[in-house]
Amino acid sequence: MGFELDSEQRRRLGYKLIDFIDAYFSSLPSRAVQLPADKRTFGQLANELPEFGSDAEAVLDDLCHELVNRGFHVPAANYFGLMNPTPAYIAVLAEFLVAALNPQLATLARSQLASKIEVETVRWIAERIGWKSRDEQPAYAGTFTSGGAEANFSALAVALAAHFPDAVDDGVATIGARPVLYASAESHHSVDKATGLLGIGRNAVRRIRVDDCLRIDVAELNKAIANDVRAGYRPFCVVATAGTTNSGAVDNIVALADLCDERKLWLHVDGAYGAAAVFSDKHRDLVRGIERADSVTIDPHKWLAMPYSAGVVITRRPESLRHTFEVATPYMPRDTSALVVDNFKISTQWSRRMNSLKLWLTLRVHGRAAYETLIERQLCLARTFAEWIRNSEQFELVLEPELTIINFRVKNAGSEQQLAAANAAVVDAVTRDGSRWISTTYAGGRSVIRAMIISYLTGEDHLRELQKALLAAVNIPVREAAR
């Protein structure tokens, strides 16, 4: 059997899939996040490699039902978990189109309109950050990535190349002293991964303690930089976080920009989550000072309701981006008259999927104002939930939420170890039947229960049901909840 399907087969399979996805989206406001605990299985599949094919309609039907009936449903309205949203449906359709057309965005010559759409989407983001073009020349450059980890890696590679230009060709050994960079104790682990991959080592990351609001302590940062300079190290970058994974804390970007200007350091803002606030006129001040960063990352597959995968790295130092990634090859077409830079010259990727279309199409169909409404609504829901926790006799608020993550814990649970056990027992009880999902984590070194408003389908009724589940759970003894 070859890969060709005739028109009738294609239409039948396509309509079947669309009907299935439509029914799935209709179920999301009330769908359970996962199976009850006693029905979850985590064993490996043991199917033999198929030698010959099977009926396409039967295979597709079986797969769809298995994925839904036994899956974990991140898009459900009762998912209060990590930064995984319900995808906008128009973005899902964009993914269909990208998969079918399969554009290759390495070069403009091979994907003229697709590349221009990506460049336009990057421009829209840059303008919301506050970076404008000058004399018809962009004062920024950027590219879509597979997500925040690749985006942060790219940004730190650019920062390293900007400070130590010879290292791109001759390696970090030519720098002569160890490069170091700075991030808060709450910043994302992708910073550690990036430094390991860049060859400067994970120990080059100086983790700076945080203040009571879980933001990087700027005074401690300044001391650490001074100490490293005296010790002969080569500081080159500070990573600010706009929306930490644990708590949604946003570092003081203005103060960090002032310090980086004084110290002549690269300021990178990891805004994978929180930088989406630039799409809100009302709440842009949540990331005040972001326009002063040298580079910014943002993940549309977080607060901008895009399906995986979609990250963006963007910098107001376009020459550094190109210096970091540009290579020459004899087999790539050349067009010296093109105003758009070939993407393989500003990206870690070579063969590139068109991850920009879903955001571009969503903005074309719904407009920026839809994000204004989304951000306002979710911030209000988070604050309402935080107020309920604040007035609760059973729980206490650990931190005032800056974005849409709420950290709280069981009241009067005893020692830190007992508190962690009590928090875990509550989460286990709340999630055991599979209806909804919350989690535990550590924020500022303290055990907390973490709930996040991330789905555009989540409403006040979902929060009320979560509150009922929490109140029921807190009265279950730890040992009973853990069974």
Secondary structure, DSSP 8 states (H G I E B T S, - for coil): --S---HHHHHHHHHHHHHHHHHHHHHTTT--SS--GGG-----------SS---HHHHHHHHHHHHHHSS--TTSTTB-SSS-----HHHHHHHHHHHHH---TT-TTT-HHHHHHHHHHHHHHHHHHT---BTTB-S-EEEEESSHHHHHHHHHHHHHHHH-TTHHHH-GGGGSS-EEEEEETTS-THHHHHHHHTTS-GGGEEEE-B-TTS-B-HHHHHHHHHHHHHTT-EEEEEEEEBS-TTT--B--HHHHHHHHHHHT-EEEEE-TTGGGGGG-TTTGGGGTTGGG-SEEEE-TTSTT---S--EEEEES-HHHHHHHH----TTS---TT-SS--GGGSSS-SS---TTHHHHHHHHHH-HHHHHHHHHHHHHHHHHHHHHHHT-SSEEESS--SSSEEEEEETT--SHHHHHHHHHHHHHHHHTTSS-B-EEEEETTEEEEEEE---TT--HHHHHHHHHHHHHHHTS-HHHHH-
